[in-house]
Amino acid sequence: MVTVRTLFLFFTTIILMCGCAQANGGPASPANALPVVRRGFLGAFFRAQGPPPYGVFSVYSKNVAPEPYPQPTTKLFGAGGYCDEVAANGVSISSGYIVDTSKLADIIGLGVRWTRTLAAPFFDDMSHVAGSQQYFLSDLDSAQCALVRHKIVPMLALEAGPVQYDVVPGQYSPQSFPQYKTAGDFGRWCGFVATHERKTFSIVHRYSLPGNEVNSNPGLFPGGEAQIAAYSEACYKAVKAADQHAYVYGFELNMDRHADPVAFVQRLYDLGCKPGTCYDGLSIHLTLNYPIPPPSTPCHPAWFGKYSLQCVADIQHAAHAAIHILIGETVYPVPRGVSDEATKARAVVAALEAFARNPDIDGVNYANIDECDLYPSGYFVGGCLVDSVGTKLPAYTALQELAARAY
């Protein structure tokens, strides 16, 4: 079993988030106590695909890839750098796909040190349409260039679909499919991405697979849990083969009680999909109730039950190992999660501090920094930190101050 000390040294070396040796358990600290220092702990979404407000590219972006496309070098920025070298057609990776400066500034100003960034096969993997070597990574590469330029480390989410195939073999006839046709096809995509990252963005070693909230979205894997296990194993094996330093989180679990995340992890374990075959740690989507429940509170036992840190222990128990956990999403919507913006500010800080005190939690992704327009109604409405007209809400300032002190 990987020790906490080993993980601390590993993540410190690659400038990631763990800082585990500085964290400690125990009850919540008084409001005036110094937070546990976990440098690199705070994360956010940075979505390379889709129009604003979903994607991170400016409406003024050319969306033109450099031609010829550059080869990886030891240099990323400036003249001759992978991100900035101007190709024969007059654009670089960074100037051909122009990142929205406001969205980038929002996470830089907040103090985010890592992002969950999707490597989307529908946009980037054309190998089943245009030939076995056809990959179009300009959007993903540009997003990563913008992040790494500001010392923010991407964690790449590898999803099994949607993806395109030719419906007539040997003839250009692209059609969207909800997922890769085989686990082997998915594994090849995962291996290609991990190899590209190792050669190009050497700071990137963390991955999430095989999709978002796979325990509550049966449409992602119509073949059920056996298919989830097979695709996860294929992707995990390929990533590890491409990058011996890779650390892989599984499942992006929906922690809602109806999604049954604990039983899901146990069933996948029974299928052989467990630490060392499908994942190194698990990513869970968890928003703690506020005020934060005491440690003895069960993990959302019923309707209107209280989400608590017991959820972390329950997931570890189902995995049969003291694995590390990533909080892949947390969010405090108003009024569903908290009553008003001032309460949201207090809740966000309290949750981050509670998560940071647990040495098994590697980091927290606040899931809605500036995506108010994505959620005009529904569960996540009111969860953003920057509103639709760009106003920084109280929770943004509160989290910014906490990140500056500790994350």
C-alpha positions, 0 to 999 in steps of 0.5 A: 500500500502506498504510504502517506509519506510516499504520496507527499513526496511524490505530489510535492515533487511534481508541484501538485496538491497533496501536502498530506503531512501538514494536515491533521484530523480532529474536530473543527477549528475555532473560527479565528484559528489558522487553517491547515496549510495544504499548498495546491489544495484548491481546484476548479473546472477549466473546460476546453470544449464548448462555447462560453459560458461552458468552454474557456475559449474567447468568442473572438478566438480564431479556432485555427490550429497551427500548421504544421503542428509543432512537435513537443520540445523542452520549452513551452513559452516564448520564441521556439516554445511549443505553446507560442511558436508561430507556424507557417499559417501565422498562428501558434497553439495559444493564438490559434485558440484564444483563451477567454482572459476573464475566465482565466483571471477568475481562477488565477485571482481565486488562487486555484492551483489545479484544474479538472480539464476534460480531454474530450474524444469527440473533438480531439480523437479523429482516429476512427474517422480520419485515420489511425494517427489523427488527433486534434489537440489544439483546444486541449493544448491551448487550455493547458498552455494557459494554465501552466503559464500561470503555474496551474496544473491540469488534471485530465479527465478521460471520458469514454465518449461521445466519440466519432466513428465512420459508419461505413468502413473505409469511407469518410462517414463520421457519426457520433457514438455515445462511447468507444466501441470497445475497451481497447479503443478507449485504452488506446485513446487514454494511452495516447493522451498520457503519452502526449502529456508526458512528452509535452506537459511534463508537470501533468501526471494526474488523471480521472477516468472513465467518465463523470458520475458513472454510478448515476448515469446509465447512459454512459455505459449501457453495458452496465458495471461490467463494462465500466470495469472493463473500460476503466481497467483498459484506460488505467493500464494504458495511462500507467504504461505511458507514464510511470508517475501517473496517479489515477482517480476513478469514477467521479462519484455522485454521492447522492444516496439514490446513486448508491456510491458506496455499494457501487464501489464495492460491486466494482471491487467484486468485479476486480476493478479496485486499487491497482487495477482501475484506479489509485484513488477515487474522486467523489462529488461531495458538498458538506452540509452547513453547519458541518455535521459532527464526525459521527454523522452518517453519510446522507442516510435519508432524504434531507440527511446531512452529508458529512465527512463520514462519506470519505471513510465509507468510500475507502471502506468499500474500496478495501484500502486507505486510498486517497480521495479527491473532492472532484466537485463541491458547490454551495447553491443558494438557497438549496444549500445555504440561505444567502450569499453571506452564509455561502461564504462561511460555508465554503471556507468551513468546508475547505478547512474541514476537507484540508484537515483530513490527510486522505483528501488530496484536494477540492475542486469548487465546481462553479467559479463563474458558470452562473449562466450554465445553471439558470435553474435547477440544483446548482443555481446560485452556486457560482462565486462570480455572477453572470455579469462578472461580480465577485460574490462574498464566497469568492473573496472569502475563498480567495483569502483562505487560498492565499493563506493556506492553499 
